[in-house]
Amino acid sequence: MEQQKLPNSTLILVFGIISTVLGCCYGFGGLFGIIALILSPKAKRAYKENPEEYSDYGNVKIGIVLSIIGIVLALIFWGIMIWAIMTFGWETLQDQEKLREAMEQYQ
């Protein structure tokens, strides 16, 4: 019997990769990570019901891990941004000279 691909396994992996990359860049990776985690239970359930029927469960596992990493990176990014806005103010973050002065005073 020929093994088939799990439903959405490649999509879960790709979203996990995108999540990790974008988690470092402006924190938007969390969205892709959440979508991948929402899609993963269906693939995991299908594999657990008939493991001999499917071939790429590793993609799903790697996608889940990368999605979690991407979500954590996005949360760290947004935490730092909220801290910076609360500490320095939005106007200070928009002006490089004011931000430099604020950073010197903060140290």
Rosetta constraint file for C-alpha pairs under 8 A:
AtomPair CA 1 CA 53 HARMONIC 7.83 0.50
AtomPair CA 2 CA 53 HARMONIC 7.45 0.50
AtomPair CA 3 CA 52 HARMONIC 7.19 0.50
AtomPair CA 3 CA 53 HARMONIC 4.96 0.50
AtomPair CA 3 CA 54 HARMONIC 5.02 0.50
AtomPair CA 3 CA 55 HARMONIC 5.63 0.50
AtomPair CA 4 CA 53 HARMONIC 6.33 0.50
AtomPair CA 4 CA 54 HARMONIC 4.97 0.50
AtomPair CA 4 CA 55 HARMONIC 6.06 0.50
AtomPair CA 5 CA 9 HARMONIC 7.16 0.50
AtomPair CA 5 CA 54 HARMONIC 5.53 0.50
AtomPair CA 5 CA 55 HARMONIC 5.78 0.50
AtomPair CA 5 CA 56 HARMONIC 5.91 0.50
AtomPair CA 6 CA 43 HARMONIC 5.82 0.50
AtomPair CA 6 CA 46 HARMONIC 7.29 0.50
AtomPair CA 6 CA 47 HARMONIC 7.18 0.50
AtomPair CA 6 CA 54 HARMONIC 5.87 0.50
AtomPair CA 6 CA 55 HARMONIC 7.23 0.50
AtomPair CA 6 CA 56 HARMONIC 6.42 0.50
AtomPair CA 6 CA 57 HARMONIC 7.00 0.50
AtomPair CA 7 CA 42 HARMONIC 7.58 0.50
AtomPair CA 7 CA 43 HARMONIC 5.66 0.50
AtomPair CA 8 CA 12 HARMONIC 6.00 0.50
AtomPair CA 8 CA 39 HARMONIC 7.12 0.50
AtomPair CA 8 CA 40 HARMONIC 7.77 0.50
AtomPair CA 8 CA 43 HARMONIC 6.88 0.50
AtomPair CA 9 CA 13 HARMONIC 6.33 0.50
AtomPair CA 9 CA 40 HARMONIC 7.77 0.50
AtomPair CA 9 CA 43 HARMONIC 6.81 0.50
AtomPair CA 9 CA 56 HARMONIC 7.07 0.50
AtomPair CA 9 CA 57 HARMONIC 7.30 0.50
AtomPair CA 9 CA 59 HARMONIC 5.89 0.50
AtomPair CA 9 CA 60 HARMONIC 5.22 0.50
AtomPair CA 10 CA 14 HARMONIC 6.13 0.50
AtomPair CA 10 CA 59 HARMONIC 6.56 0.50
AtomPair CA 10 CA 60 HARMONIC 7.54 0.50
AtomPair CA 11 CA 15 HARMONIC 5.97 0.50
AtomPair CA 11 CA 36 HARMONIC 7.57 0.50
AtomPair CA 12 CA 16 HARMONIC 6.03 0.50
AtomPair CA 12 CA 36 HARMONIC 4.90 0.50
AtomPair CA 12 CA 37 HARMONIC 7.72 0.50
AtomPair CA 12 CA 39 HARMONIC 6.89 0.50
AtomPair CA 12 CA 40 HARMONIC 6.76 0.50
AtomPair CA 12 CA 59 HARMONIC 7.48 0.50
AtomPair CA 12 CA 60 HARMONIC 6.11 0.50
AtomPair CA 12 CA 63 HARMONIC 5.26 0.50
AtomPair CA 12 CA 64 HARMONIC 7.23 0.50
AtomPair CA 13 CA 17 HARMONIC 6.29 0.50
AtomPair CA 13 CA 36 HARMONIC 7.81 0.50
AtomPair CA 13 CA 59 HARMONIC 5.62 0.50
AtomPair CA 13 CA 60 HARMONIC 6.16 0.50
AtomPair CA 13 CA 62 HARMONIC 6.52 0.50
AtomPair CA 13 CA 63 HARMONIC 3.93 0.50
AtomPair CA 13 CA 64 HARMONIC 7.47 0.50
AtomPair CA 13 CA 66 HARMONIC 7.87 0.50
AtomPair CA 14 CA 18 HARMONIC 6.16 0.50
AtomPair CA 14 CA 63 HARMONIC 7.11 0.50
AtomPair CA 15 CA 19 HARMONIC 5.83 0.50
AtomPair CA 15 CA 32 HARMONIC 5.39 0.50
AtomPair CA 15 CA 33 HARMONIC 6.35 0.50
AtomPair CA 15 CA 35 HARMONIC 7.60 0.50
AtomPair CA 15 CA 36 HARMONIC 5.82 0.50
AtomPair CA 15 CA 63 HARMONIC 7.09 0.50
AtomPair CA 15 CA 67 HARMONIC 7.15 0.50
AtomPair CA 16 CA 20 HARMONIC 6.29 0.50
AtomPair CA 16 CA 32 HARMONIC 6.92 0.50
AtomPair CA 16 CA 33 HARMONIC 5.77 0.50
AtomPair CA 16 CA 36 HARMONIC 6.47 0.50
AtomPair CA 16 CA 62 HARMONIC 7.72 0.50
AtomPair CA 16 CA 63 HARMONIC 4.58 0.50
AtomPair CA 16 CA 64 HARMONIC 6.47 0.50
AtomPair CA 16 CA 65 HARMONIC 7.43 0.50
AtomPair CA 16 CA 66 HARMONIC 4.67 0.50
AtomPair CA 16 CA 67 HARMONIC 4.25 0.50
AtomPair CA 16 CA 68 HARMONIC 7.94 0.50
AtomPair CA 16 CA 70 HARMONIC 7.16 0.50
AtomPair CA 17 CA 21 HARMONIC 6.32 0.50
AtomPair CA 17 CA 63 HARMONIC 7.07 0.50
AtomPair CA 17 CA 66 HARMONIC 6.09 0.50
AtomPair CA 17 CA 67 HARMONIC 7.24 0.50
AtomPair CA 18 CA 22 HARMONIC 5.90 0.50
AtomPair CA 18 CA 29 HARMONIC 6.45 0.50
AtomPair CA 18 CA 32 HARMONIC 6.75 0.50
AtomPair CA 18 CA 33 HARMONIC 7.99 0.50
AtomPair CA 19 CA 23 HARMONIC 5.62 0.50
AtomPair CA 19 CA 28 HARMONIC 7.58 0.50
AtomPair CA 19 CA 29 HARMONIC 3.85 0.50
AtomPair CA 19 CA 30 HARMONIC 5.96 0.50
AtomPair CA 19 CA 31 HARMONIC 7.31 0.50
AtomPair CA 19 CA 32 HARMONIC 5.14 0.50
AtomPair CA 19 CA 33 HARMONIC 5.08 0.50
AtomPair CA 19 CA 66 HARMONIC 7.06 0.50
AtomPair CA 19 CA 67 HARMONIC 5.68 0.50
AtomPair CA 19 CA 69 HARMONIC 7.82 0.50
AtomPair CA 19 CA 70 HARMONIC 4.58 0.50
AtomPair CA 19 CA 71 HARMONIC 6.98 0.50
AtomPair CA 20 CA 24 HARMONIC 6.86 0.50
AtomPair CA 20 CA 29 HARMONIC 6.22 0.50
AtomPair CA 20 CA 33 HARMONIC 7.92 0.50
AtomPair CA 20 CA 66 HARMONIC 5.98 0.50
AtomPair CA 20 CA 67 HARMONIC 6.54 0.50
AtomPair CA 20 CA 69 HARMONIC 6.07 0.50
AtomPair CA 20 CA 70 HARMONIC 3.86 0.50
AtomPair CA 20 CA 71 HARMONIC 7.58 0.50
AtomPair CA 20 CA 73 HARMONIC 7.31 0.50
AtomPair CA 21 CA 25 HARMONIC 6.85 0.50
AtomPair CA 21 CA 29 HARMONIC 6.86 0.50
AtomPair CA 21 CA 70 HARMONIC 7.16 0.50
AtomPair CA 22 CA 26 HARMONIC 6.78 0.50
AtomPair CA 22 CA 27 HARMONIC 6.11 0.50
AtomPair CA 22 CA 28 HARMONIC 5.63 0.50
AtomPair CA 22 CA 29 HARMONIC 4.22 0.50
AtomPair CA 22 CA 30 HARMONIC 7.84 0.50
AtomPair CA 22 CA 70 HARMONIC 7.28 0.50
AtomPair CA 22 CA 74 HARMONIC 7.83 0.50
AtomPair CA 23 CA 27 HARMONIC 4.53 0.50
AtomPair CA 23 CA 28 HARMONIC 5.87 0.50
AtomPair CA 23 CA 29 HARMONIC 4.13 0.50
AtomPair CA 23 CA 30 HARMONIC 6.21 0.50
AtomPair CA 23 CA 70 HARMONIC 4.82 0.50
AtomPair CA 23 CA 71 HARMONIC 6.56 0.50
AtomPair CA 23 CA 72 HARMONIC 7.70 0.50
AtomPair CA 23 CA 73 HARMONIC 4.93 0.50
AtomPair CA 23 CA 74 HARMONIC 4.42 0.50
AtomPair CA 23 CA 77 HARMONIC 7.55 0.50
AtomPair CA 24 CA 29 HARMONIC 7.63 0.50
AtomPair CA 24 CA 70 HARMONIC 7.72 0.50
AtomPair CA 24 CA 73 HARMONIC 6.04 0.50
AtomPair CA 24 CA 74 HARMONIC 6.69 0.50
AtomPair CA 24 CA 77 HARMONIC 7.22 0.50
AtomPair CA 25 CA 29 HARMONIC 7.78 0.50
AtomPair CA 26 CA 74 HARMONIC 7.55 0.50
AtomPair CA 26 CA 77 HARMONIC 6.98 0.50
AtomPair CA 27 CA 73 HARMONIC 7.06 0.50
AtomPair CA 27 CA 74 HARMONIC 4.08 0.50
AtomPair CA 27 CA 75 HARMONIC 7.13 0.50
AtomPair CA 27 CA 77 HARMONIC 5.67 0.50
AtomPair CA 27 CA 78 HARMONIC 6.42 0.50
AtomPair CA 28 CA 32 HARMONIC 7.67 0.50
AtomPair CA 28 CA 74 HARMONIC 6.54 0.50
AtomPair CA 29 CA 33 HARMONIC 6.23 0.50
AtomPair CA 29 CA 70 HARMONIC 5.70 0.50
AtomPair CA 29 CA 71 HARMONIC 6.52 0.50
AtomPair CA 29 CA 74 HARMONIC 6.14 0.50
AtomPair CA 30 CA 34 HARMONIC 6.05 0.50
AtomPair CA 30 CA 67 HARMONIC 7.68 0.50
AtomPair CA 30 CA 70 HARMONIC 5.85 0.50
AtomPair CA 30 CA 71 HARMONIC 4.28 0.50
AtomPair CA 30 CA 72 HARMONIC 7.71 0.50
AtomPair CA 30 CA 73 HARMONIC 7.87 0.50
AtomPair CA 30 CA 74 HARMONIC 5.45 0.50
AtomPair CA 30 CA 75 HARMONIC 7.58 0.50
AtomPair CA 31 CA 35 HARMONIC 6.31 0.50
AtomPair CA 31 CA 71 HARMONIC 7.77 0.50
AtomPair CA 32 CA 36 HARMONIC 6.16 0.50
AtomPair CA 32 CA 67 HARMONIC 7.36 0.50
AtomPair CA 33 CA 37 HARMONIC 6.20 0.50
AtomPair CA 33 CA 64 HARMONIC 7.96 0.50
AtomPair CA 33 CA 66 HARMONIC 7.71 0.50
AtomPair CA 33 CA 67 HARMONIC 4.13 0.50
AtomPair CA 33 CA 68 HARMONIC 6.48 0.50
AtomPair CA 33 CA 70 HARMONIC 6.10 0.50
AtomPair CA 33 CA 71 HARMONIC 5.80 0.50
AtomPair CA 34 CA 38 HARMONIC 6.17 0.50
AtomPair CA 34 CA 67 HARMONIC 7.12 0.50
AtomPair CA 34 CA 71 HARMONIC 7.35 0.50
AtomPair CA 35 CA 39 HARMONIC 6.27 0.50
AtomPair CA 36 CA 40 HARMONIC 6.12 0.50
AtomPair CA 36 CA 63 HARMONIC 7.27 0.50
AtomPair CA 36 CA 64 HARMONIC 6.92 0.50
AtomPair CA 36 CA 67 HARMONIC 6.59 0.50
AtomPair CA 37 CA 41 HARMONIC 7.42 0.50
AtomPair CA 37 CA 64 HARMONIC 6.26 0.50
AtomPair CA 37 CA 67 HARMONIC 6.95 0.50
AtomPair CA 39 CA 43 HARMONIC 7.29 0.50
AtomPair CA 40 CA 44 HARMONIC 6.14 0.50
AtomPair CA 40 CA 60 HARMONIC 6.78 0.50
AtomPair CA 40 CA 64 HARMONIC 7.26 0.50
AtomPair CA 41 CA 45 HARMONIC 5.92 0.50
AtomPair CA 42 CA 46 HARMONIC 6.20 0.50
AtomPair CA 43 CA 47 HARMONIC 6.22 0.50
AtomPair CA 43 CA 60 HARMONIC 7.37 0.50
AtomPair CA 44 CA 48 HARMONIC 6.15 0.50
AtomPair CA 44 CA 57 HARMONIC 7.72 0.50
AtomPair CA 44 CA 60 HARMONIC 7.63 0.50
AtomPair CA 45 CA 49 HARMONIC 6.23 0.50
AtomPair CA 46 CA 50 HARMONIC 6.45 0.50
AtomPair CA 46 CA 51 HARMONIC 7.86 0.50
AtomPair CA 47 CA 51 HARMONIC 4.78 0.50
AtomPair CA 47 CA 53 HARMONIC 7.66 0.50
AtomPair CA 47 CA 54 HARMONIC 6.37 0.50
AtomPair CA 47 CA 57 HARMONIC 7.08 0.50
AtomPair CA 50 CA 54 HARMONIC 7.22 0.50
AtomPair CA 56 CA 60 HARMONIC 7.28 0.50
AtomPair CA 57 CA 61 HARMONIC 6.49 0.50
AtomPair CA 58 CA 62 HARMONIC 6.10 0.50
AtomPair CA 59 CA 63 HARMONIC 5.91 0.50
AtomPair CA 60 CA 64 HARMONIC 6.15 0.50
AtomPair CA 61 CA 65 HARMONIC 6.36 0.50
AtomPair CA 62 CA 66 HARMONIC 6.12 0.50
AtomPair CA 63 CA 67 HARMONIC 5.96 0.50
AtomPair CA 64 CA 68 HARMONIC 6.25 0.50
AtomPair CA 65 CA 69 HARMONIC 6.31 0.50
AtomPair CA 66 CA 70 HARMONIC 6.06 0.50
AtomPair CA 67 CA 71 HARMONIC 6.13 0.50
AtomPair CA 68 CA 72 HARMONIC 6.18 0.50
AtomPair CA 69 CA 73 HARMONIC 6.14 0.50
AtomPair CA 70 CA 74 HARMONIC 6.11 0.50
AtomPair CA 71 CA 75 HARMONIC 6.13 0.50
AtomPair CA 72 CA 76 HARMONIC 6.18 0.50
AtomPair CA 73 CA 77 HARMONIC 6.15 0.50
AtomPair CA 74 CA 78 HARMONIC 6.15 0.50
AtomPair CA 75 CA 79 HARMONIC 5.95 0.50
AtomPair CA 76 CA 80 HARMONIC 6.20 0.50
AtomPair CA 77 CA 81 HARMONIC 6.24 0.50
AtomPair CA 78 CA 82 HARMONIC 6.05 0.50
AtomPair CA 79 CA 83 HARMONIC 6.11 0.50
AtomPair CA 80 CA 84 HARMONIC 6.06 0.50
AtomPair CA 81 CA 85 HARMONIC 6.15 0.50
AtomPair CA 82 CA 86 HARMONIC 6.07 0.50
AtomPair CA 83 CA 87 HARMONIC 5.91 0.50
AtomPair CA 84 CA 88 HARMONIC 5.71 0.50
AtomPair CA 84 CA 89 HARMONIC 7.13 0.50
AtomPair CA 84 CA 93 HARMONIC 7.93 0.50
AtomPair CA 85 CA 89 HARMONIC 4.58 0.50
AtomPair CA 85 CA 90 HARMONIC 5.38 0.50
AtomPair CA 85 CA 93 HARMONIC 7.32 0.50
AtomPair CA 88 CA 92 HARMONIC 5.97 0.50
AtomPair CA 88 CA 93 HARMONIC 6.93 0.50
AtomPair CA 88 CA 99 HARMONIC 7.60 0.50
AtomPair CA 88 CA 102 HARMONIC 6.86 0.50
AtomPair CA 89 CA 93 HARMONIC 6.56 0.50
AtomPair CA 90 CA 94 HARMONIC 6.50 0.50
AtomPair CA 91 CA 95 HARMONIC 6.68 0.50
AtomPair CA 92 CA 96 HARMONIC 7.49 0.50
AtomPair CA 92 CA 98 HARMONIC 5.35 0.50
AtomPair CA 92 CA 99 HARMONIC 5.25 0.50
AtomPair CA 92 CA 102 HARMONIC 7.72 0.50
AtomPair CA 93 CA 98 HARMONIC 7.57 0.50
AtomPair CA 93 CA 99 HARMONIC 5.71 0.50
AtomPair CA 94 CA 99 HARMONIC 7.80 0.50
AtomPair CA 95 CA 99 HARMONIC 6.13 0.50
AtomPair CA 96 CA 100 HARMONIC 6.07 0.50
AtomPair CA 97 CA 101 HARMONIC 6.32 0.50
AtomPair CA 98 CA 102 HARMONIC 6.08 0.50
AtomPair CA 99 CA 103 HARMONIC 6.04 0.50
AtomPair CA 100 CA 104 HARMONIC 6.25 0.50
AtomPair CA 101 CA 105 HARMONIC 6.31 0.50
AtomPair CA 102 CA 106 HARMONIC 6.04 0.50
AtomPair CA 103 CA 107 HARMONIC 6.28 0.50
